[in-house]
Each structure stands twice: as structure tokens, then as C-alpha cells.
Amino acid sequence: MSPEINLTCDPAHLRHGSNIGQPLTRRDGILKVKGEARYAADNHPPGMLYAVIAVSTIARGRVTFLDVAAAKRHPGVVEVMTPSHKPPLAEDPDGKPNPFAFKMELLQNDEVRYANQAIAVVVAETLEAATEGAALLSPQYHVEPARVGLDDAKSYLPPVVGIGNPAEVRHGDVDAALAGASNRIEAMYETSAQYHNAMEPHAIVASWDGDKLSIDTPSQGMAIAQMRLAGLFGIPPGNIHIRSPFLGGGFGSKGLVSGPQVLGIMAAKLVGRPVKLVLRRDQMYGPVGHRPPTRQTLRIGTDGEGRLTAIDHHAKVTTSTFDDFYEPAADASHTLYASPAIKTSHEAVRVDTGTPLFMRAPGEATGSIALESAIDEIALACGMDPLDFRLKNYAEVEPISGKPFSSKALRQCYAKGAERFGWAGRPLTPRQMRDDAGFLVGWGMGTATFPALMFQAQARAVIRSDGSGVMESGAHDMGQGAWTVLAQIAADGLGLGIDQVEFRSGTSDLPDAGIAGGSAHTATAGAAIHNAGAAVIAKLADLATNDERSPLFGAGNAGVIAREGRLFRRDDEARGESYTDILKRAGLAEIEASGGGAADPAAQSNYAMHAHGAVFAEVKVDPELGQIRVTRLVGAFAAGRIINPRLVQSQLFGGMIWGASFALHEEAVMDHRSGRILNANLAEYHIPVNADVPSLDVLTVDEHDPHVNVLGIKGVGEIGVTGSAGAVANAVWHATGVRARRFPIRIDDLLMRLD
């Protein structure tokens, strides 16, 4: 496989000479449709062996016996890796060298910490032999009672939630405000555990050459993976080459290197040959993170005019028995609604599961469905339309901090979304609408928000003497369209058409593009790419403006602009020169420069930075069977500068579908006796199909943000989840008059209370 993938794009869509803002189709689309996109497990180096993980069938205890001899007698089995027979590691996998280094199960000992934990690895000449060898291990256990639920262990105050957020935040006197409120509600909401279930399972193909490691694996953060693996194996990060050009989905689960990936590397080291290890679907329920269950209590009060006086949001969450990640669910109440008193708090319970980790909109997804449901409940208590209530309590500054927003077009989102949906015709009381078939019809809404994050990244830009350009940045495309939007930014930064730019990405030997997470990848990598383009144009301009033979001589760098492969004087655009002429006269085959992207600390200190949106949902409910169908979703979103409207729409559609999934479908069902997940497959772990979401409509609202980053970009990958789940839940109440407070909403939740 080549060290990078170079993609081209048909420039027919381009208008007005700019690449940014154009609805280009995916640059990698044809490769994927033709089956030419090479994913990690598609690689098959010479001499490769297959590894299969044997996993625990209990959630707590220890392994007392493995029949290694039986497995080794199987034809084709080459080696069995166990806690007593494995390569040494340079670093304790239970260590925490940094906040993003979560503990892994790498056959440290015979302890079992959760179901589906790796207890051995079988390596064989064929996948079938490795699979059969793993089955022959016939493990025996000393079993201890599993602790798996929110009530199965003593709770405690976590030190932090998310990554470094305080577990409790107070603003104003919540108790006094609630005591004096004219209207009050107190409600408890429960959300279920969810698992990522990307189409591509976690996989790795690992090869060692002395102390140099080459791997193919899906990664949302190659530089982070390099550092973690370097520590575990005691080699320099530069000795590790990661190829990750395509990911078949990630949703956060591929942001950090996981235990099974490291086990594949260890197996390759043990046998001295390349090894491929691919998780089965059921094995992804445990070692690669998940969204934990929550129990959230909201107390909300208003004055007699329907203005909020207090919001108290408390969340109880789970983490594993051996590591610390706490879903920051209550933090969703920090930013949306103006209230003089706000309190958010968390408590945690340790259970016998894999460690929960980042999953699309971590904290915001779980917290917003509870908050948006509670906002509807207090609006009803005030006798107000849910949209009118939200507008009355619109936050002009971030409520918890008092900072002004860097930009906020939420009012326009409310207005445009409501108009497109037809919200003005909504009756205030529930069970007032039916369709021609007699189904109950309900309309609900939810407010969407997600922080506009930004990490650090680097890029390298080259302009060649033939007038073409190259942009390099080790970015990650897990389906969101990074190959395309980053190439658009690169082309604009280089002043070239997109067909003239070679965009290189997807490998760790390129400049670090940061992590593809937190809806921040386009902003982060895009800023680095933009700045690299500006830097190489500045070098080119310096050549021309200091050359007496150039028509740009004496113009100065500030007086030159780049467009369509030429530099022009700002004060006289009739005077210009091509990149080719400038470089050839200087005797250069090419010129290059680097650029970085990072958040501006001053702007972050002075402004609250968020994307916003409003989602409107229509559901129909069978009054006799309690079956629920989402029939319409309309979302209006403001997310700064839009680089590619087509791909933004795709991301928002995906988020809105996930919101409907959160409200009605998605749930990991736990056997509380064994601690095992009963529906660890795509047949019984329900996610929406096309028939479940027949109508989606997305509007984007223009928003200029001069503070959030150099390009004014806010992310869209996660915001669509945060408003949609609450909108669907509120629509179910409006259809039925039944307020569901556990999610996903089940038919029996409605049948017990439907007439």
C-alpha cells in the first residue's frame, strides 16, 4: 500500500472562483463505490497470520484454567498468547501518563473486570483455525457477583467529569430560587447504555521490523496513538508508522488506541510475523468504549411570567471498576437558557463493564434529552407554547459564565425551523391531532447546541513550478467528508482550483492534523491548512516582489493576493504573474512552507463558543398498539462558516437520525445476573433504518464568527443529536399525553397509560 492516498475531484461544481462554500461530492466517493477504498482489514502483507481474541463470558472474577494445549494441537494454530506467555511491555497498561491514556486489558493477569474482556489471543495460519483454537481454550472461572446497574454499588462524587470539568458547578442560589418560584417541576429521566457500532469493526494489521512498527488500523487520532504505543513498547514515536486512510465510522470509539489493537501488535511481536486481528461485532461491546446509562433529576422553577428562576440538573452515571471516565450529562444545562440560578452536579457508580468513553456528543446527548424534556414540562406548567417559552428564556450571554457568545443565531434557527415545519398550527394541549388513519399525531421541538471546539494541528504546503500544489496533513476521514472539505480549504489557501491540488492525508508520517473528534476536525486541521497555504503564498510573494524582473516588484507582501494560480497587486489587479513564471525565474522546482492551527486562548477566555440549532419533530402513534413512528424531522442550524453545504447536510441528517435513535430505538440490554449484554449484535441492538426516518429536512442559517477561529468554522458532526432526541420525546408526549421519562421510549411505557 502506498504511504498516502491521493485523490482528485471533478471541479465542475465550482462557482465564482472559490472552492469554499461549494457543494462538492465526496472526493473518495468513487473509490468507495468501486470497492477500491482500502480499509485496515483489507491489507494482507506476505506471511501474515490471523489472530482471534478469546473473551471472558463472565463480568467479574478470574480465569482459573485455559486449555492452551488443546488449542495448540489444532492444525494451523501457531501460538497462544496468555497472561503467562506474552511479550513484555515497557509501560504499565494500567498507568495514566496523561488524561487521554485510559487503562487497557492487555493480559496483565487472570483477573476479569467485565464481560467480553480479552483473556487470551490465538494466532493461526487461517482465520478459521484461529477461531477454532480460541474455542478450544474452554476457560474456567472463579465467578463473583456482577455489579452492572446504577443501583448495584455505592455512589460517590467523581473528581471531575468529561476531561477535567468540575463535577459540580453553582451559579446563584438555586434552593432559594426554587422555594420562591411561582411554577416548579421536578422530574427524573433515565437513559440507557449505547454502543458505537460503526460499520467497520476495530481492526489492526501489525508488522515489526526490529524496533520499527508498521500498522494499518482505523484511527481518529494517529499522533495520539503513536505516543501511546511508543510508551507501551518503549520505542520512539517516529518508529511507528500508522496508515489510516479510511475509517468505516468511528463516533469516538476510534479516537484512542484500544486494547484489542495493542493485542494485535503484541501478537505480531510474539510470533515475529505480520498479524491481522479484527474484532467480531459482539466483541465490540466492552473494550472499545460506550455511552453509559444515566439517571438525571431536574428541578426547574419560573416566576409568574414564565421566566426561569432556577435550574438544578443532577446526573448519576456509571464508570468501570478500574478506570475513570464520567459522562458530563448535567453540563448540558450550562449554556442554553437564561436563569439567575443554575446548579449542575454529578455522582458516579463503579460497575463491572468496560470503561465508558467518548461517544458522539458525550454528555450533551444524554443531558440534552433530559433538559429538553424538562423544559417542555415547565412550559406546560406555565401554560406556554414550548417555542414561546424558549424564546422568553433566550440566553443573550452564556448563563453559567456570563461570557458573550462569539456568535449566536439561535433566534433565526427557531424562526426558520418553525416556519418550515408549520409550528404555528400546533395546538397547546396533547392528543388533539389525528391523521386519516386514526393515528395520534404529535409535534415536539428541541434546542440543539454543541461547543465550538478546536485542538492543535499542523500542515505542509507546496507550490510546484508547473503551477500545481500539494497540501499534506495527517487528517482522518471516518465518513464525515474530511478528504473533501480539507481539500477545498487547501485549494483556497493556495489560490488554486481544487483539481490542481494534490491532497495527502491518512498516514502518521504527515504533519499531525489533531484528533477527529469533538466536531473540531474541520476547524482544527482546516486552520493549519489555511495557514500553511498563506505561508507558502507569502514566500512566493517575497520572491516576486523582490525581483526587479517581476511585474509585482515593489508591491510588498501585504499588497499581493493569490487567485487562480497567479499573484496580483492589490492596488492594480491588471498587474499579475503566474506561480510558474515566478518559480522558473527563481530557478526553483517548488517552494514549501508549514502552518499550524490552534485555539486562540484570548478569544476562548473572552467568549463562549457554541453552534446552535432547533429541531422540530412529528410523530404518529397507534392508539391501540402504542407503536411510534417519526414521520418528519426539520432542523435549522447555525454553525459558522459552511465549507461544503452538501456534506454539512449529510452530517446534520446523521445527527438527527441518531437523535431519533436515542429517543426510540437504541439500548444495550444487560443481563443483571451475568453482567453480559444480551443484544450484542446488529439484529437486536436496534438502530433506525430508512423506513424509520422517512422525511428529513435541514436548513442552515448564515453566521459570521470572527472569534472562533481564522476560518469562522464551527463543527456539525454532533450538534444534530442534541436537539433531535428531545424533539422526538416531546412529540410523543404531544401525541399521547404520556410523558416518557426513560429512553428509549418503549411501547409498554405508552400502552399502560393510553386510553
Buried (B, 14 or more C-beta within 10 A) or exposed (E): BEEBBEBBBEBEBBEEEEBBBBEBBBBBBBBBEEEEBBBBBBBEBEEBBBBBBBBBBBBBBBBEEBBBEBBBEBEBBBBBBBBEEBBEBEBEBEEEEEEBBBBBBBBBEBBBBBBBBBBBBBBBBEBEBBBBBBBBBEBEBEBBBBBBBBEBBEBEEBEBBBEEBBBBBBBBBBEEBBEEBBBBBEBBBBBBBBBBBBEBBBBBBBBBEEEEBBBBBBBBBBBBBBBBBBBBBEBEBEBBBBBBBBBBBBBBBBBBBBBBBBBBBBBBBBBEBBBBBBBBBBBBBBBBBBBBBBBBBBBBBBBEEBBBBBBBBBBBBBBBBBBBBBBBBBBBBBBBBBBBBBBBBBBBBBBBBBBBBBBBBBBBBBBBBBBBBBBBBBBBBBEBBBBBBBBBBBBEBBBBEEBBBBBBBBBBBBBBBBEBBEBEEBEEEBBBBBEEEEBBBBBBBBBBBBBBBBBBBBBBBBBBBBBBBBBBBBBBBBBBBBBBBBBBBBBBBBBBBBBBBBBBBBBBBBBBBBBBBBBBBBBBBBBBBBBBBBBBBBBBBBBBBBBEEBBBBEBEBEBBBBBBBBBBBEEEEEBBBEBBBBBEBBEBEBBBBBBBBBBBEEBBEEBBBBBBBBBBBBBBBBBEEBEBBBBBBBBBBBBBBBBBBBBBBBBBBBBBBBBBBBBBBBBBEBEEEBBBBEBBEEEEBBBBEEEBBEEBBBBBBEBEBEBBBBBBBBBBBBBBBBBBBBBBBBBBBBBBBBBBBBBBBBBEBBBEEBE
